[in-house]
Every structure is written in structure tokens, then in C-alpha cells.
């Protein structure tokens, strides 16, 4: 049995470490340079690579070392800088510390203090989590900081934001989102205005309110403020925004408590306003028309997923045609074609409008506006994909997919990552059932999205790696897309990313291998790329609490273990020990289910390898699986019972399972699962069937009350269930005590019915044998063990069953 898993956008935890991937080659963070590559020559960086020769790495030119340092996280710089005094000095160069991305790492006051000595010239900072924001505000000491981009700051408070602004008065750009700032009020906004007089860009998401005093403070104290985005806010004083006369770009996407008549009248008077974003709002067509007709400087209105505007366009397609050269972008208009009109003197292809080369040497404001448009489109498309409103299929298939792929190629890193996140999100129909929209995923494939996303996954940024890997993993649920991913080298890329020391990257890579391993044609390729070893190593690398990475690694190994050759490789790579360790020590149900499924598949190849015996001999394996049959989670119980079923075909395992309390546990499971899923019933009956090959187990099953639930399952209309129950009853019926119980429980008519009406040849055959054992007098004689009893493993094909018969 193989399974898939998809992931939409989630609020991510902070991971550790970083992986650098360059030219298709993965290097774990903190590791030394590979031994098989050294520069030749006299140390000037010239010459060709020489394999296997010792070299003094300190002879590398300083600029080469600086480029190497520039591709590493701050932790990796510290590790590499600790190798020698020369590199320590180079690792502290100010040019390496003008930008700092802390999103992939835990950042508390201690970490911020340790970085403070290097951050005197820090200009740009990216972080994740309100704890990191608190640490930066209190301990980093980067007084000259110009830009802060923060994510996942739902818990950020007024006090922290006020301190952040007070200690970084040189801020020119402050962006916090997309998670809602539910605890931020207008008071904090006023503090930002009072402290950061050089502010040019302010992007905040999910404020409770932005009142007239707060916005008025921005107008008075921030004379350079030209870009304001207040997204998904509770209330915004629309009239006060008209007092920020320096505004060029304004977005209030997702805000619903707006007086649009007041807003349009006020904003139309802004002397420098170039573009407005009202996407995902209830803006009225009249307000849009008023902005078009009254604003002298406005060039662009973005109104994606605005119900009333779309209804107006559907009723009157030329509603905004007389727009005096102003563009109105909606999901029903040809967005690429409309944007191409911004380049009247150039032969710009429609799908090339987001190519930065087309902006160069043009009006400066045009380039700035296109950068702004990329940013707000990436925000709105992500929100639309998350909500997945009805009626969006035409948009996604006709132009939304192409737009997202254009944004993946953006020069803005956050736009690239958000576009990849949106692709990962908009293709998913149902997270739980791992269903993806075939048309959408294949549209990404047809438009060349797979190579683009794989290139992004190969970059050196951890956040881009994880988002691109998530998108490719979700797309790979579609078999056609999975083939293209494999053909484009995706398996090797996922295998390299699975070795990352960053949990988020490793988790998404393991998810990609999980989905690709569903296809039989990909299993051997994953093994050849070293994917099995990488997945086993993941289980040992991450602690039991990291459910995402462990579940995906175990799920991928379970799929791979279903293949005979890959099953051997899983065992040889230490997979048995890793999976048993999970089954014994992990408390997370998703992980336990996949670990049990993997062990079941490993044990299903008893005729071709010794994995069945190896699993049984692993310390604590059988005891753990018996214990899992008592889990509160049905999936865990089902996979544990399936594993015990397969393991019971080894003589030593069969007796060891019974010694571990397996008979009692499985009879109890059979009694409790009569109203559960068909899969659980089949596996519970199958495990009892396997154990009943032994005389002592067969008698014990009868004594524990196993006959009654097996008879109930023998009446199931599901062929697999009643066939398996018939097999167990066949073995049980050979012993007189069990034969009497079958009669007393009303089993005779049930078995007769199976003989005459079951569509399964096996079920008819085994129920007839059970009746024969009960009534031909054989059960009165001592049993001849090893001759007549044989349980049938659930993994046999129909051809093998026919041969057996």
C-alpha cells in the first residue's frame, strides 16, 4: 500500500541550521569543503580542480572566500570562521553583515547579543516569530538598520513594536506579515511614526485598527512615506490616508470596513498617487470609476477578487474602458495584455511584462510600480489560493498559473518564495485525502513550472528551498507531473535537500520523496540517488517531537519498502532499527501509523529476503506493534495489525508475537473493530489467521473469545474481509474446542452461506474446509501439525492464490 501527502501553507516553526546547494550539489551546513575537490596551481584560484590532493585552504583568494561566506547563514559563517584566524577575520567583514536572514534559525536574546558585535553596519534584517522580534528589539543593537521584514509575528505586542521602532530610528522599510498582528493597535502605529521619520515603506497585516490619529501621525512625521499597505485590517480610517501627501502606492487589500465613497474622494486628491490595490474587498464600481475620473496621477488600480467590480464587468464588459489610460486589473480581464500597454513604445511580449529587463532604462516610476505590483500580486494570489473561492478555475487555468510562474522568476526574494507557496497551495483540493487538482497541477507543468521550481529549490536560501520543495511535492501527487519532476532531476534534488540540517527543508524534501515513491517507476531511481539512506538518516537526525519530518520520512520508506529490491536497501541502510525506534518511542499518531506501515511492507517479502525475520528479531519490535494495536487512532491500529499479519508467517515471529501478548491484543482488536473500517477488519482477521497456524495460538484465540468476532466478519459483504475471516476460522475449526465454539456461536449457517454465495474462490474453499473439519470426524483425532494448516499472507496476488489452490 502506498500513500501520498500534500501540504498547504502553514505557520512554520523556526528550524535550525542551513543547507547550501550550489550547481546541483548539496553541502551540509557547517561541514568542511569536500575532500575530492581542491584548487590547483599557486593559490591564485587558477588552474583546474585536482582530486585527492591535500591543500591549504587559507591560500584561497580573499574575494573567493568572501563569496563563499556570503552564501552561508550566520551560524555557518561562525563555524567556518572558527577554522583559522584568517577566515575568522574575513567572516567578520562588514560586507557580509549588511544583510541578515534569521528566519531559518532560533533567535533569542542570547543569540541576538552574540551577533551584536558584527551588526554595527547591518542594513537589512529578515526574521520569523515574535520571539525573534523581541530579541532584535532588545539585544541586537543594529542602530543603522534600514529595513525589517518579519513573518509569523502573530504574537507581536504594541510594546515590542514600539521598542523596535525606538531603537531603529533609521528604518526606511518595515514589513510585518502575512500572519495577522492581532495584538497591535493604533498606539504602536503612532510610535512607529514618531520614531521613524525616514520611513518610506510600511506594510502591516491584520491590524485591529488604524485610526485617524495613527495615520495622521504617519502623515505628519514621515514626510518620505510613499508605500503603505494595511492588509486584512479590522478598521482603517480611509479619509486620514488622504492626508499622506507623499503616498505613491496604497494597498488596503482584504479590508472590508471601508467607506468607499469617502475613500475614493479622499484618495483622488493625493498629488503623487500612482497605484492603488483594493483586491479582496467589497469596493464598489462607483468608487473605482471615481478614482479613474478624478485622480490626475493614478495609473493602476488592482482589484482582484472583488465581487461587485466583477459583477459590473460581467454585466457591462466596457465598464472601465474609458479609463483615461488608467489600468484596472481584475481576475476577469487579460492582466498580461493590460500590463503590456504600460510599454507603448516597446515590443514587449505579454508574458514578459514581469521581466525586469523590460523596465530598465524606462521611467524610474515604472520600475518601482512593477516591483510594487509583483509584491501585491504575490500577496493577493496567496490569500485567494488559501481561501479557494468558488469560480476561480478559469482564472487559474487561463492566466493565474502563468502569473505565478512569472513571479517565481522575480528579482524580489520574498515574491519568489510567496509565489512558490501559492503554487503549493492552489493545487490542493483536500489536505487530508491528499487530493490535488489535476488541471491546475498540469497547467503548472505545461507552462514550464517544474524546471523553474527545481531551480529555486537548488538556490542557497533555506526559505526558498523549503517553499519550492513543498510546491514540487504537492504537484508530484499527480502522476504525470511526478514523471516530469523525475525526468528533470527532481529525485536527486530532493535527496540532497533531505540531507539539509534545516528541519523545514528536510521535511519538505522527505514529503517530495514520499509522493514520488508512490510511482513504481520512481522507486529504483530514489534508491539509486541515495534517497533511502537519506530518509533513514532523517529519522536518526531529528528528535521524536518533530512530527512533520519523521512522518514524511517514514511514509516514504513505507512506499519504498513495498518494492522487493528497495525493501532490501531499506533494511541494509538501517531502516528496520530506525522504524522500530519510532514505533517504540514516538508518541505522534501520524508517525506511528507510517512507521507501522513501513514495517508491514518490509515484512511482506518473506519469500524473497529475510526482512520478515529481521524485523521480528529487532529488539522491542513485536512488543511495540502489539502495543500499537491498542492505539486510539484507527490508522495506527490498522497498520500495526497488518504488520503483525505479515510477521506471523515466520515461525519464530509467530510464537514471539503470542508471547508478547499478541493473541489477547488482536482478539480484543477484532472485537472492537466490527464497526470500523474494512481495512482494519481485514488486518485484524488476517493477523489472527496468521497466528492460528500454531496449535497453541489457535486454542488460545478460541479461549480469548476470538470466534465470535471472526464469525461476524465472515458475514461482511466486503470480499477481502469475509475471505480473511474464513481463513482464520478454517484454522481454528481443526481443533475440537474451537469447532464446538463455532457451532455454539451459530457459525454453521454462516460458513454454509459463504460456501454458496461468496464471490471469492478462496472464501468458498476455506469455509468448506472449515465445515469439513467440524463434521467429518477429523477433529476427534490428534492434529497433524505442519501439514494441513496454512495462512495466506495478505500480499499474495490473485495469480499466486490460484497457484496455491
LINJO-V953277 format. One record per backbone hydrogen bond with DSSP energy under -0.5 kcal/mol. CO is the residue of the C=O (numbers start at 1). NH is the residue of the N-H. E is the energy in kcal/mol with one decimal. If there is no record, write none. Layout:
CO	NH	E
CO	NH	E
//
This chain:
10	12	-0.8
18	29	-0.8
19	21	-0.5
20	22	-0.5
20	27	-2.2
22	25	-1.5
25	22	-2.4
27	20	-1.7
28	31	-2.1
34	37	-1.1
35	52	-0.7
38	50	-2.3
48	40	-0.6
50	38	-0.8
55	57	-0.9
56	59	-2.0
57	60	-1.7
61	65	-2.1
62	66	-2.7
63	67	-1.9
64	68	-2.1
65	69	-2.9
66	70	-2.3
67	71	-0.7
68	71	-1.2
69	72	-1.8
73	77	-2.4
74	78	-1.9
75	79	-2.2
76	80	-2.8
77	81	-3.0
78	82	-1.2
80	83	-1.5
81	84	-0.6
84	88	-1.9
85	89	-2.1
86	90	-2.1
87	91	-2.8
88	92	-0.7
89	92	-0.7
90	93	-1.7
93	96	-1.9
93	97	-0.5
94	97	-1.2
95	98	-0.5
98	123	-2.6
98	124	-2.4
100	102	-0.6
100	126	-2.4
102	105	-1.7
108	112	-2.7
109	113	-2.4
110	114	-2.0
111	115	-1.3
112	116	-1.0
113	116	-0.5
113	117	-0.5
115	118	-1.5
115	119	-0.9
116	119	-0.9
119	122	-1.2
123	146	-2.2
123	147	-2.3
124	100	-2.3
125	149	-2.6
126	102	-3.3
127	151	-1.9
129	133	-1.6
130	134	-2.2
131	135	-2.2
132	136	-2.7
133	137	-2.4
134	138	-1.9
135	139	-2.7
135	140	-0.7
136	140	-1.0
136	141	-0.6
141	143	-1.5
142	145	-1.6
143	170	-0.7
146	172	-3.4
146	173	-2.0
147	125	-2.4
148	175	-2.7
149	127	-2.2
150	177	-2.2
151	129	-3.2
152	130	-0.7
153	156	-2.0
154	183	-0.5
157	161	-2.2
158	162	-2.5
159	163	-2.3
160	164	-2.6
161	165	-2.2
162	166	-2.5
163	167	-2.3
165	168	-0.9
168	171	-1.7
169	198	-0.6
172	200	-3.2
172	201	-2.4
173	148	-2.1
174	203	-2.8
175	150	-3.1
176	205	-1.3
180	182	-1.5
181	184	-1.5
181	208	-0.5
183	158	-0.7
184	208	-1.4
185	188	-0.5
185	189	-1.2
186	190	-2.1
187	191	-1.9
188	192	-2.2
189	193	-2.0
190	194	-2.5
191	195	-2.2
192	196	-2.4
195	197	-0.8
196	199	-1.4
197	224	-0.6
200	226	-2.1
200	227	-1.9
201	174	-2.1
202	229	-2.8
203	176	-2.7
204	231	-2.4
205	181	-2.2
207	234	-3.0
208	235	-0.8
210	237	-2.3
211	215	-2.4
212	216	-2.5
213	217	-2.0
214	218	-1.6
215	219	-2.0
216	220	-2.1
217	221	-2.9
218	222	-1.5
222	225	-1.5
226	248	-2.5
226	249	-2.7
227	202	-2.8
228	251	-2.2
229	204	-2.8
229	231	-0.7
231	206	-3.5
233	256	-0.5
235	210	-1.7
236	238	-1.3
237	241	-1.1
238	242	-0.6
239	242	-1.1
240	243	-2.0
241	244	-1.4
243	245	-1.6
244	247	-2.0
248	274	-3.1
248	275	-2.1
249	228	-2.3
250	277	-2.7
251	230	-2.6
252	255	-1.8
253	232	-2.8
256	258	-0.8
257	236	-0.6
258	260	-1.1
259	263	-2.7
260	264	-2.6
261	265	-1.8
262	266	-2.5
263	267	-3.2
264	268	-1.6
266	269	-1.1
267	270	-1.5
274	299	-3.2
274	300	-1.6
275	250	-1.9
276	278	-0.5
276	302	-2.9
277	252	-2.4
278	281	-0.8
279	254	-2.0
284	288	-1.8
285	289	-2.7
286	290	-2.4
287	291	-2.1
288	292	-2.2
289	293	-2.3
290	294	-2.3
291	295	-1.8
299	327	-2.8
300	276	-2.1
301	303	-0.6
301	329	-2.9
302	278	-2.8
303	306	-0.8
304	280	-2.8
305	307	-0.7
306	310	-2.4
307	311	-2.3
308	312	-1.9
309	313	-2.2
310	314	-2.4
311	315	-2.1
312	316	-3.0
316	319	-2.2
318	321	-1.5
321	323	-1.9
323	326	-2.2
327	301	-2.8
327	329	-0.5
328	330	-0.6
329	303	-3.3
330	333	-1.0
333	335	-1.3
334	338	-2.4
335	339	-2.5
336	340	-1.9
337	341	-0.8
338	341	-0.9
339	342	-1.9
340	343	-1.8
343	346	-1.5
346	348	-1.5
347	349	-0.6
349	352	-2.0
350	353	-1.3
352	355	-1.6
354	356	-0.6
355	358	-2.0
356	359	-1.6
356	360	-1.1
359	362	-1.7
363	366	-0.9
363	367	-1.4
364	368	-2.0
365	369	-2.5
366	370	-2.3
367	371	-2.0
368	372	-2.3
369	373	-2.7
370	374	-2.5
371	375	-1.9
372	376	-2.6
373	377	-2.6
374	378	-2.2
375	379	-1.7
376	380	-2.6
377	381	-2.9
378	382	-1.3
379	383	-2.1
380	384	-2.6
381	385	-2.4
382	386	-2.3
383	387	-2.0
384	388	-2.6
384	389	-0.5
389	392	-0.8
392	396	-2.5
393	397	-2.6
394	398	-2.6
395	399	-2.4
395	400	-3.5
396	401	-2.4
399	403	-2.2
400	404	-2.3
401	405	-2.2
402	406	-1.9
403	407	-2.0
404	408	-1.8
405	409	-0.8
406	409	-0.6
407	410	-1.7
411	413	-0.6
412	416	-2.2
413	417	-2.3
414	418	-2.1
415	419	-2.3
416	420	-2.1
417	421	-2.3
418	422	-2.2
419	423	-2.2
420	424	-2.2
421	425	-1.3
422	426	-3.3
423	427	-1.1
425	428	-1.3
427	437	-3.3
430	434	-0.6
430	435	-1.6
431	6	-0.5
431	434	-0.6
435	429	-2.6
435	430	-1.5
436	438	-0.6
437	441	-2.5
438	442	-2.4
439	443	-1.5
440	444	-1.9
441	445	-1.7
442	446	-2.8
443	447	-2.1
444	449	-2.8
445	448	-1.6
448	452	-1.1
449	453	-2.6
450	454	-2.5
451	455	-2.3
452	456	-2.0
453	457	-2.2
454	458	-1.0
456	459	-1.2
460	462	-0.5
461	465	-2.4
462	466	-2.4
463	467	-2.0
464	468	-2.6
465	469	-2.5
466	470	-2.2
467	471	-2.1
468	472	-2.5
469	473	-2.6
470	474	-2.4
471	475	-2.4
472	476	-1.9
474	477	-1.3
475	478	-1.7
478	482	-2.7
479	483	-1.8
480	484	-1.5
481	485	-2.8
482	486	-2.5
483	487	-2.7
484	488	-2.1
485	490	-3.0
486	489	-1.5
489	493	-1.6
490	494	-2.8
491	495	-2.3
492	496	-2.3
493	497	-2.6
494	498	-2.2
495	499	-0.5
496	499	-1.1
497	500	-1.9
501	503	-0.6
502	506	-2.4
503	507	-2.8
504	508	-2.1
505	509	-2.4
506	510	-2.4
507	511	-2.0
508	512	-2.0
509	513	-2.3
510	514	-2.2
511	515	-2.2
512	516	-2.5
513	517	-2.2
515	518	-1.1
516	519	-1.3
519	522	-1.8
519	523	-0.8
520	523	-0.6
520	524	-0.6
522	526	-2.3
523	527	-2.2
524	528	-2.6
525	529	-1.8
526	531	-2.8
527	530	-1.4
530	534	-1.9
531	535	-2.2
532	536	-2.4
533	537	-2.5
534	538	-1.6
535	539	-1.2
536	540	-1.3
537	541	-2.0
538	542	-1.9
543	546	-1.7
545	547	-1.7
546	550	-1.7
547	551	-2.8
548	552	-2.0
549	553	-2.2
550	554	-2.6
551	555	-2.5
552	556	-2.4
553	557	-2.3
554	558	-2.2
555	559	-2.0
556	560	-2.5
557	561	-2.6
558	562	-0.6
559	562	-0.9
560	563	-1.7
563	567	-2.5
564	568	-1.3
565	569	-1.6
566	570	-2.7
567	571	-2.0
568	572	-2.7
569	573	-1.9
570	575	-2.8
571	574	-1.5
574	578	-2.1
575	579	-2.8
576	580	-2.4
577	581	-2.3
578	582	-1.8
579	583	-2.5
580	584	-2.1
581	585	-2.4
582	586	-2.3
588	592	-2.5
589	593	-2.6
590	594	-1.8
591	595	-2.6
592	596	-2.6
593	597	-2.1
594	598	-2.4
595	599	-2.2
596	600	-2.3
597	601	-2.4
598	602	-2.4
599	603	-2.0
601	604	-1.0
602	605	-0.8
603	606	-0.5
605	608	-1.6
605	609	-2.0
610	614	-2.3
611	615	-2.8
612	616	-1.8
613	617	-2.0
614	618	-1.0
615	618	-0.7
618	621	-2.2
620	624	-2.1
621	625	-2.3
622	626	-2.5
623	627	-2.1
624	628	-2.0
625	629	-1.0
626	629	-0.7
627	630	-1.7
628	631	-1.9
632	634	-0.5
633	637	-2.1
634	638	-2.6
635	639	-2.3
636	640	-2.4
637	641	-2.4
638	642	-2.2
639	643	-2.2
640	644	-2.3
641	645	-2.3
642	646	-2.2
643	647	-2.7
644	648	-1.6
646	649	-1.4
647	650	-1.8
649	651	-0.5
650	654	-2.7
651	655	-1.7
652	656	-2.1
653	657	-3.0
654	658	-1.7
655	659	-2.3
656	660	-1.6
657	662	-2.6
658	661	-1.7
661	665	-2.2
662	666	-2.7
663	667	-2.4
664	668	-2.3
665	669	-2.2
666	670	-2.6
667	671	-2.2
668	672	-1.7
669	673	-1.6
673	676	-1.8
677	681	-2.0
678	682	-2.6
679	683	-2.1
680	684	-2.5
681	685	-2.5
682	686	-2.5
683	687	-2.7
684	688	-1.8
685	689	-2.3
686	690	-2.7
687	691	-2.3
688	692	-2.1
690	693	-1.1
691	694	-1.6
694	698	-2.8
695	699	-2.5
696	700	-2.2
697	701	-2.7
698	702	-1.8
699	703	-2.3
700	704	-2.2
701	706	-2.7
702	705	-1.1
705	709	-0.7
706	710	-1.4
707	711	-2.3
708	712	-2.1
709	713	-2.3
710	714	-1.8
711	715	-0.6
712	715	-1.0
713	716	-1.5
717	719	-0.6
718	722	-2.3
719	723	-2.3
720	724	-1.8
721	725	-2.4
722	726	-2.0
723	727	-1.7
724	728	-1.9
725	729	-2.5
726	730	-2.2
727	731	-1.8
728	732	-2.5
729	733	-2.6
731	734	-1.0
732	735	-1.7
735	739	-2.6
736	740	-2.6
737	741	-1.6
738	742	-2.6
739	743	-2.1
740	744	-2.9
741	745	-2.3
742	747	-3.2
743	746	-1.7
746	750	-0.7
747	751	-2.6
748	752	-2.6
749	753	-2.4
750	754	-1.9
751	755	-2.3
752	756	-1.7
753	757	-2.3
754	758	-1.7
759	761	-0.6
760	764	-2.3
761	765	-2.4
762	766	-2.8
763	767	-2.3
764	768	-1.8
765	769	-2.0
766	770	-2.3
767	771	-2.0
768	772	-2.3
769	773	-2.8
770	774	-1.7
771	775	-1.7
772	776	-2.1
773	779	-1.0
777	780	-1.4
778	781	-2.3
779	736	-0.5
783	785	-0.9
784	787	-1.4
784	788	-0.9
788	790	-0.5
791	793	-0.6
793	796	-1.5
797	801	-2.1
798	802	-2.2
799	803	-2.2
800	804	-2.4
801	805	-2.4
//
